[in-house]
Amino acid sequence: MRLSPGIGAVAATVAALGGVALANAPAPERGAADPLELAVGVVPQRPLEPGEGLAMRRAGIGWTRVWLSWAGAEQTRGKYDWGRSDELIGAASGEGLSVLPMLFGSPQWAAQRDRHPCWGHGCIPFAPASSETRDAFAQFAGAAARRYGPSGAFWAQHPAVPYRPIRVWQVWNEQNMNAFFRPRADAEAYAALVAPAAEQIHDQDPEAQVLLGGMFGPRNRRGLVATTRFLADLYGEPQVAGSFDAVAIHPYSGSALGALQQVRRVRRTIHRHGSGESIWVTEIGWASGGRRGLDLVKDRRRQARLLRRMFSRFVSKHESWDLGGAFWYAWRDTERGMAVCGWCARAGLISRSGRPKPAYRMLRRVLSPR
């Protein structure tokens, strides 16, 4: 599939287009985020527009987390279509951003091969459950690393796109809850999925980092296994030993204290059971408005204050916590009907029209050098 004209030319148009409605935002001092040695990123809720990367970098954001869909790339067994992924990665690279890809989502043929009762997009959360489909997912992970890694075909085929090879890969998403790992969250089943995928990625790039899918939630509840329990169970699976480099979490909570407590508990679990893996927070956030009664819905001022508490601590503790990355959900507000959760529509650092919120300015302040 051919890239759209905008991807190949985006690097040349960024300076002219500026930062959409953020064009007047002050630029950071040179190297503002460099001393942090922390991957600071956002999760877009829709494809990036030209110039948005400039707005991100002005706030000290250097990464974007994207869904690299197995369901989209391999709709027919053994035939890969990288068109959509090329668009996403080409756009981010052209905007001067590093990409953290989330490898997630089963195609219909794989889910039905495992006898899951699903059709079309309904098959996406059904995790591979047989040696055949797990091998297929692992081969997809290896193929993605072969395409977008340091010697990847994508970079050779699209020389106009700035060379920003992917070196960090995330395997699945929120596998400790049945909404994303159907039919039920199971550490043994996830170990059987992540180990061969990590092997395939490392075969293509021995220096690549493999992250676990971001785990959600502090407590057991129906359909959800608490992050620390799931992680401890995962460490007990011999097949997964040495296959991943970092534990990823989504420590959502109604308060900053609750979120930070989750990070500390995971750190203790790693110390108790692991081999020194680092932590990545691949989603954290609150909305600046929305449906009342939801823990993650605040107002603009409280959203900014919560961001300050979290990212100030991430910056000051990243060495002692061995924190590799922190990603805010989300970058930009979206229409309520397009949001993936009840509070997500207004979770952005900028509004739907592209105007910076207090949270955007707060992040820039936190990440700027003193």
C-alpha positions as CSV (number, residue, x, y, z in Angstrom):
1,M,0.0,0.0,0.0
2,R,1.3,3.4,-1.0
3,L,1.9,6.0,1.7
4,S,-0.3,9.1,1.5
5,P,1.4,12.2,0.1
6,G,1.4,13.8,3.6
7,I,3.6,11.3,5.3
8,G,6.6,11.5,3.0
9,A,6.5,15.3,3.0
10,V,5.5,15.9,6.6
11,A,9.1,16.6,7.8
12,A,9.4,19.4,5.3
13,T,6.0,21.0,6.3
14,V,6.2,20.9,10.1
15,A,8.1,24.2,10.4
16,A,5.8,25.9,8.0
17,L,2.6,24.6,9.6
18,G,3.7,25.2,13.2
19,G,1.8,23.6,16.0
20,V,-1.8,23.9,14.8
21,A,-3.4,26.1,17.3
22,L,-0.3,25.8,19.5
23,A,1.9,27.6,17.1
24,N,2.4,30.5,19.6
25,A,3.4,28.3,22.5
26,P,6.9,29.1,23.6
27,A,9.6,26.7,22.5
28,P,11.5,24.8,25.3
29,E,15.1,25.6,26.1
30,R,17.5,23.5,24.2
31,G,17.6,19.9,25.5
32,A,14.8,20.5,28.0
33,A,13.9,16.8,28.5
34,D,17.4,15.3,27.9
35,P,18.6,15.4,31.5
36,L,15.6,13.4,32.6
37,E,16.7,10.2,30.8
38,L,13.0,9.4,30.9
39,A,10.8,8.6,27.8
40,V,7.9,11.1,28.2
41,G,5.1,10.4,25.8
42,V,1.4,10.7,25.1
43,V,-1.3,8.4,23.7
44,P,-3.2,10.0,20.8
45,Q,-6.9,9.3,20.5
46,R,-6.8,9.9,16.7
47,P,-4.1,10.2,14.0
48,L,-1.7,13.0,14.3
49,E,-2.1,16.1,12.2
50,P,0.9,17.8,10.7
51,G,2.5,20.1,13.2
52,E,1.2,18.3,16.3
53,G,4.6,16.8,16.9
54,L,6.1,20.3,17.2
55,A,3.5,21.2,19.8
56,M,4.4,18.0,21.7
57,R,8.1,18.7,21.6
58,R,7.5,22.2,22.9
59,A,6.1,20.6,26.0
60,G,9.0,18.2,26.4
61,I,7.1,15.2,24.9
62,G,9.3,13.0,22.7
63,W,7.3,9.8,22.3
64,T,3.9,8.6,21.1
65,R,2.3,5.3,21.8
66,V,0.4,3.7,18.9
67,W,-1.6,0.6,18.4
68,L,0.2,-1.7,15.9
69,S,-2.7,-4.0,15.1
70,W,-2.2,-7.6,14.3
71,A,-5.8,-7.8,13.2
72,G,-5.2,-5.0,10.7
73,A,-1.8,-6.2,9.4
74,E,-2.6,-9.9,8.9
75,Q,-6.2,-10.2,7.9
76,T,-5.3,-13.3,5.8
77,R,-2.9,-15.8,7.4
78,G,0.6,-15.2,6.2
79,K,-0.1,-12.1,4.2
80,Y,0.9,-8.8,5.8
81,D,-0.4,-5.4,4.9
82,W,1.6,-2.7,6.6
83,G,-0.2,0.2,5.0
84,R,-1.9,1.5,8.1
85,S,1.1,0.9,10.3
86,D,3.3,2.7,7.8
87,E,1.0,5.7,8.0
88,L,1.1,5.9,11.8
89,I,4.9,5.3,12.2
90,G,5.8,7.5,9.2
91,A,3.6,10.4,10.6
92,A,5.1,10.2,14.1
93,S,8.7,9.9,12.8
94,G,8.1,12.9,10.5
95,E,7.0,14.9,13.5
96,G,10.2,14.2,15.3
97,L,8.7,11.6,17.7
98,S,9.8,8.2,18.8
99,V,7.2,5.5,18.6
100,L,6.2,2.9,21.3
101,P,4.1,0.3,19.4
102,M,1.6,-1.8,21.2
103,L,1.3,-5.2,19.5
104,F,-2.3,-6.1,20.1
105,G,-5.5,-7.5,18.6
106,S,-6.4,-10.9,17.1
107,P,-7.6,-11.1,13.5
108,Q,-10.8,-13.0,12.9
109,W,-9.1,-16.1,11.3
110,A,-6.9,-16.5,14.4
111,A,-9.7,-16.1,17.0
112,Q,-11.9,-18.5,15.1
113,R,-9.1,-21.0,14.7
114,D,-9.1,-21.1,18.5
115,R,-12.9,-21.6,18.5
116,H,-13.7,-18.2,20.0
117,P,-17.3,-17.1,19.2
118,C,-16.6,-13.8,17.5
119,W,-16.8,-12.0,14.2
120,G,-14.8,-9.0,12.8
121,H,-13.7,-6.4,15.3
122,G,-15.3,-8.5,18.0
123,C,-12.4,-10.9,17.7
124,I,-9.7,-8.4,18.6
125,P,-9.6,-8.9,22.4
126,F,-9.5,-12.7,22.2
127,A,-5.9,-13.6,22.9
128,P,-4.2,-16.4,20.9
129,A,-4.9,-19.6,22.8
130,S,-3.2,-22.4,20.8
131,S,0.4,-23.1,19.8
132,E,-0.6,-22.3,16.2
133,T,-2.1,-18.9,16.8
134,R,0.6,-17.9,19.4
135,D,3.2,-18.8,16.9
136,A,1.4,-16.7,14.3
137,F,1.3,-13.7,16.7
138,A,5.0,-14.2,17.4
139,Q,5.8,-14.2,13.7
140,F,3.8,-11.0,13.4
141,A,5.9,-9.4,16.2
142,G,9.1,-10.5,14.4
143,A,7.9,-9.2,11.1
144,A,7.1,-5.8,12.7
145,A,10.5,-5.6,14.2
146,R,12.0,-6.6,10.8
147,R,10.1,-3.8,9.1
148,Y,10.5,-1.0,11.6
149,G,13.6,-1.9,13.6
150,P,17.2,-0.6,12.9
151,S,17.6,-2.4,9.6
152,G,13.9,-2.3,8.7
153,A,12.6,-2.3,5.2
154,F,10.3,0.6,6.0
155,W,13.2,3.0,6.3
156,A,14.8,1.8,3.1
157,Q,11.5,2.1,1.2
158,H,10.7,5.6,2.5
159,P,14.0,7.6,2.6
160,A,12.1,10.9,3.0
161,V,10.9,9.8,6.4
162,P,13.3,10.7,9.2
163,Y,15.1,7.6,10.4
164,R,13.8,6.8,13.9
165,P,13.9,3.0,14.2
166,I,11.7,1.3,16.8
167,R,13.8,-0.2,19.7
168,V,11.0,-0.7,22.3
169,W,8.1,-3.0,21.8
170,Q,5.0,-3.6,24.0
171,V,3.3,-7.0,23.8
172,W,-0.5,-6.8,24.2
173,N,-2.6,-4.5,26.4
174,E,-4.1,-4.8,29.9
175,Q,-3.8,-8.5,29.8
176,N,-4.9,-8.7,33.4
177,M,-8.5,-8.0,32.6
178,N,-10.9,-9.9,30.4
179,A,-12.0,-6.8,28.4
180,F,-8.6,-7.1,26.6
181,F,-7.6,-10.7,27.2
182,R,-10.6,-12.9,26.5
183,P,-12.0,-15.2,27.6
184,R,-10.3,-14.5,30.9
185,A,-7.2,-13.0,32.3
186,D,-4.6,-15.7,32.9
187,A,-0.9,-15.3,33.6
188,E,0.0,-18.7,32.2
189,A,-1.8,-18.0,29.0
190,Y,-0.1,-14.6,28.7
191,A,3.3,-16.1,29.4
192,A,2.8,-18.5,26.5
193,L,2.0,-15.4,24.3
194,V,4.7,-13.0,25.3
195,A,7.7,-15.4,25.4
196,P,7.7,-16.5,21.7
197,A,6.9,-12.9,20.6
198,A,9.8,-11.6,22.6
199,E,12.1,-14.2,21.1
200,Q,11.1,-13.2,17.6
201,I,11.7,-9.5,18.3
202,H,15.1,-10.2,19.8
203,D,16.0,-12.3,16.8
204,Q,15.5,-9.2,14.7
205,D,17.1,-6.8,17.1
206,P,19.0,-8.3,20.1
207,E,19.2,-4.9,21.7
208,A,15.5,-4.2,21.6
209,Q,13.5,-3.7,24.8
210,V,10.4,-5.8,25.2
211,L,7.7,-4.4,27.5
212,L,4.8,-6.3,29.0
213,G,1.4,-5.0,28.2
214,G,0.3,-2.2,30.5
215,M,-1.6,-3.8,33.5
216,F,-4.5,-2.0,35.0
217,G,-6.0,-1.8,38.4
218,P,-4.9,-2.1,42.0
219,R,-7.5,-4.7,43.2
220,N,-9.2,-7.9,42.2
221,R,-12.7,-7.5,40.8
222,R,-14.9,-9.4,38.4
223,G,-12.9,-10.0,35.2
224,L,-9.8,-8.3,36.6
225,V,-6.7,-9.7,38.4
226,A,-4.9,-7.1,40.5
227,T,-1.6,-6.0,38.8
228,T,0.7,-7.2,41.6
229,R,-1.0,-10.6,41.8
230,F,-1.0,-11.1,38.0
231,L,2.7,-10.0,37.9
232,A,3.7,-12.4,40.7
233,D,1.9,-15.2,38.9
234,L,3.6,-14.3,35.7
235,Y,7.1,-14.4,37.3
236,G,6.1,-18.0,38.5
237,E,5.9,-19.2,34.8
238,P,9.3,-20.6,33.8
239,Q,8.7,-20.1,30.1
240,V,8.7,-16.3,30.4
241,A,12.0,-16.0,32.4
242,G,14.3,-13.5,30.7
243,S,11.9,-12.7,27.8
244,F,10.9,-9.2,28.8
245,D,12.9,-6.2,29.9
246,A,10.3,-4.0,31.6
247,V,7.0,-4.2,33.4
248,A,4.3,-1.7,32.1
249,I,1.4,-0.5,34.2
250,H,-1.6,1.8,33.9
251,P,-2.0,2.9,37.5
252,Y,-5.3,4.8,37.1
253,S,-6.8,6.1,40.3
254,G,-9.1,8.9,41.5
255,S,-6.1,10.5,43.2
256,A,-2.4,10.9,42.6
257,L,-1.6,9.2,45.9
258,G,-3.6,6.1,44.8
259,A,-1.7,6.0,41.4
260,L,1.7,6.4,43.1
261,Q,0.9,3.7,45.6
262,Q,0.3,1.3,42.7
263,V,3.7,2.2,41.2
264,R,5.4,1.4,44.5
265,R,3.6,-1.9,44.9
266,V,4.7,-3.0,41.5
267,R,8.3,-2.0,42.3
268,R,8.2,-4.1,45.4
269,T,6.8,-7.1,43.4
270,I,9.6,-6.8,40.9
271,H,12.1,-6.7,43.8
272,R,10.5,-9.8,45.3
273,H,10.1,-11.9,42.2
274,G,11.8,-10.4,39.3
275,S,15.3,-9.9,37.9
276,G,15.6,-6.2,38.0
277,E,13.2,-5.2,35.2
278,S,12.4,-1.6,34.9
279,I,8.9,0.0,35.0
280,W,7.1,1.9,32.3
281,V,3.9,3.8,32.9
282,T,2.4,3.5,29.5
283,E,-1.0,5.2,30.5
284,I,-1.9,7.6,33.2
285,G,-4.4,10.4,33.1
286,W,-7.5,12.3,34.2
287,A,-10.2,14.1,32.3
288,S,-10.7,17.8,32.5
289,G,-14.5,17.4,32.4
290,G,-17.2,14.9,31.5
291,R,-19.7,12.6,33.2
292,R,-20.1,13.3,36.9
293,G,-19.5,10.6,39.3
294,L,-16.5,9.0,37.6
295,D,-13.3,8.9,39.6
296,L,-11.1,10.0,36.7
297,V,-13.3,13.0,35.7
298,K,-12.0,16.3,37.2
299,D,-11.9,19.9,36.0
300,R,-9.1,21.7,34.1
301,R,-7.4,23.0,37.2
302,R,-7.5,19.6,39.0
303,Q,-6.3,17.8,35.9
304,A,-3.3,20.0,35.8
305,R,-2.5,19.6,39.5
306,L,-2.7,15.8,39.2
307,L,-0.4,15.8,36.2
308,R,2.1,18.0,38.2
309,R,2.1,15.6,41.1
310,M,2.6,12.5,39.0
311,F,5.2,13.8,36.5
312,S,7.1,15.7,39.2
313,R,7.5,12.4,41.1
314,F,8.3,10.5,37.9
315,V,11.1,13.0,37.1
316,S,12.5,13.0,40.6
317,K,12.2,9.3,41.2
318,H,13.0,7.8,37.8
319,E,16.4,6.6,38.8
320,S,15.5,5.1,42.2
321,W,12.3,3.6,40.8
322,D,14.1,2.5,37.5
323,L,11.3,4.2,35.6
324,G,11.9,4.0,31.9
325,G,8.9,5.9,30.5
326,A,5.7,7.8,31.4
327,F,2.9,8.4,29.0
328,W,-0.2,10.6,29.5
329,Y,-3.6,9.5,28.2
330,A,-4.4,11.4,26.1
331,W,-2.9,14.0,23.8
332,R,-6.0,15.6,22.4
333,D,-9.7,15.7,23.3
334,T,-12.0,13.8,21.0
335,E,-15.7,13.6,20.3
336,R,-17.6,11.7,23.0
337,G,-18.8,9.2,20.4
338,M,-15.2,8.5,19.3
339,A,-13.9,8.0,22.9
340,V,-13.0,4.5,24.0
341,C,-14.1,5.0,27.6
342,G,-16.6,7.0,29.6
343,W,-14.0,9.6,30.8
344,C,-11.6,9.6,27.8
345,A,-13.2,12.3,25.6
346,R,-11.7,15.1,27.6
347,A,-8.5,13.5,28.8
348,G,-6.3,15.4,26.4
349,L,-3.6,18.0,27.1
350,I,-5.1,20.1,24.4
351,S,-8.7,20.7,23.4
352,R,-10.4,19.3,20.3
353,S,-9.6,22.6,18.5
354,G,-5.9,22.3,19.5
355,R,-5.8,25.0,22.2
356,P,-3.5,24.1,25.2
357,K,-5.1,23.3,28.5
358,P,-3.5,24.2,31.9
359,A,-2.3,20.5,31.9
360,Y,-0.2,21.1,28.8
361,R,1.4,24.2,30.3
362,M,2.0,22.4,33.5
363,L,3.7,19.5,31.8
364,R,6.0,21.9,30.0
365,R,6.9,23.5,33.3
366,V,7.6,20.2,35.0
367,L,9.9,19.0,32.2
368,S,11.8,22.2,31.6
369,P,15.3,22.5,33.2
370,R,15.6,24.4,36.4
